[in-house]
Amino acid sequence: MTTQFDPNEVARYLQSHPEFFEHYADLLAHVHIPSPHGGKAISITERQIGILRDKSRQLEGKMSELIGFGEENDIISEKVHRLGVALLGAKDLASAVATIYDHIGNNFAVPHVLVRLWGVGSGGAPEFAPVADVLKAQVGAMTHPYCGAIAGQEVAGWFDEHVRSVAQVPLREPSTHGTTHEGACFGVLLFASEDVRRFYADMGTLYLERIGDLAAAALLRVVE
């Protein structure tokens, strides 16, 4: 009569008694398991080495991915830094706006960039074109930049081209706490693209917020 063993009980026993193979070390030389790559059975030691190699390859792949992300962030940070330096040299509204359009359009390869201002300054510049109160309220209520489809939004009519995705970055005055996130909204910075995947709902907005902070500070300094 053959005695039936429950594999789960055996596994639990070995987990609870890790010293088992210390007392029966010779068993390891006789235990063989199927190779994950097919072919003949291999020893537990060989199997463990294979598992460690697989984990090592996974870690190497993850490390390469993280390094790639870090290098990409370094490139973006450098572009944001150059934008900030250029905005410091802007002497008036026209030069500040031109700097924003030039750096965002060329360094970040954004095909369409627009600035709209309200509640500050005056003049006949395109940046002071009328904006609906509903949109002002929507932008003012944003806690983070909006990224996603542009269809059905008022801003879609601000572009001559058929754009399909947009990023809307609020421009705010500094708050009493020294940040722009809680200050009064006086405009919006728009990035748009014909590519529906260029600006999407789940994309990160950290650098968009920083660009918005830089643009807002520069524009407030030169607006009349």
Secondary structure in CASP SS format (residue, H / E / C, confidence):
PFRMAT SS
TARGET T0000
AUTHOR 0000-0000-0000
METHOD secondary structure of the structure
MODEL  1
M C 1.00
T C 1.00
T C 1.00
Q C 1.00
F C 1.00
D C 1.00
P H 1.00
N H 1.00
E H 1.00
V H 1.00
A H 1.00
R H 1.00
Y H 1.00
L H 1.00
Q H 1.00
S H 1.00
H C 1.00
P C 1.00
E C 1.00
F H 1.00
F H 1.00
E H 1.00
H H 1.00
Y C 1.00
A H 1.00
D H 1.00
L H 1.00
L H 1.00
A H 1.00
H C 1.00
V C 1.00
H E 1.00
I E 1.00
P E 1.00
S C 1.00
P C 1.00
H C 1.00
G C 1.00
G C 1.00
K C 1.00
A E 1.00
I E 1.00
S E 1.00
I H 1.00
T H 1.00
E H 1.00
R H 1.00
Q H 1.00
I H 1.00
G H 1.00
I H 1.00
L H 1.00
R H 1.00
D H 1.00
K H 1.00
S H 1.00
R H 1.00
Q H 1.00
L H 1.00
E H 1.00
G H 1.00
K H 1.00
M H 1.00
S H 1.00
E H 1.00
L H 1.00
I H 1.00
G H 1.00
F H 1.00
G H 1.00
E H 1.00
E H 1.00
N H 1.00
D H 1.00
I H 1.00
I H 1.00
S H 1.00
E H 1.00
K H 1.00
V H 1.00
H H 1.00
R H 1.00
L H 1.00
G H 1.00
V H 1.00
A H 1.00
L H 1.00
L H 1.00
G C 1.00
A C 1.00
K C 1.00
D C 1.00
L H 1.00
A H 1.00
S H 1.00
A H 1.00
V H 1.00
A H 1.00
T H 1.00
I H 1.00
Y H 1.00
D H 1.00
H H 1.00
I H 1.00
G H 1.00
N H 1.00
N H 1.00
F C 1.00
A C 1.00
V C 1.00
P C 1.00
H E 1.00
V E 1.00
L E 1.00
V E 1.00
R E 1.00
L E 1.00
W C 1.00
G C 1.00
V C 1.00
G C 1.00
S C 1.00
G C 1.00
G C 1.00
A C 1.00
P H 1.00
E H 1.00
F H 1.00
A C 1.00
P C 1.00
V C 1.00
A C 1.00
D H 1.00
V H 1.00
L H 1.00
K H 1.00
A H 1.00
Q H 1.00
V H 1.00
G H 1.00
A C 1.00
M C 1.00
T C 1.00
H C 1.00
P C 1.00
Y E 1.00
C E 1.00
G E 1.00
A E 1.00
I C 1.00
A C 1.00
G C 1.00
Q C 1.00
E H 1.00
V H 1.00
A H 1.00
G H 1.00
W H 1.00
F C 1.00
D C 1.00
E C 1.00
H C 1.00
V C 1.00
R C 1.00
S E 1.00
V E 1.00
A E 1.00
Q E 1.00
V E 1.00
P E 1.00
L E 1.00
R E 1.00
E C 1.00
P C 1.00
S C 1.00
T C 1.00
H C 1.00
G C 1.00
T C 1.00
T C 1.00
H C 1.00
E C 1.00
G C 1.00
A C 1.00
C E 1.00
F E 1.00
G E 1.00
V E 1.00
L E 1.00
L E 1.00
F E 1.00
A E 1.00
S E 1.00
E C 1.00
D C 1.00
V C 1.00
R C 1.00
R C 1.00
F C 1.00
Y C 1.00
A C 1.00
D C 1.00
M C 1.00
G C 1.00
T C 1.00
L H 1.00
Y H 1.00
L H 1.00
E H 1.00
R H 1.00
I H 1.00
G H 1.00
D H 1.00
L H 1.00
A H 1.00
A H 1.00
A H 1.00
A H 1.00
L H 1.00
L H 1.00
R H 1.00
V H 1.00
V C 1.00
E C 1.00
END
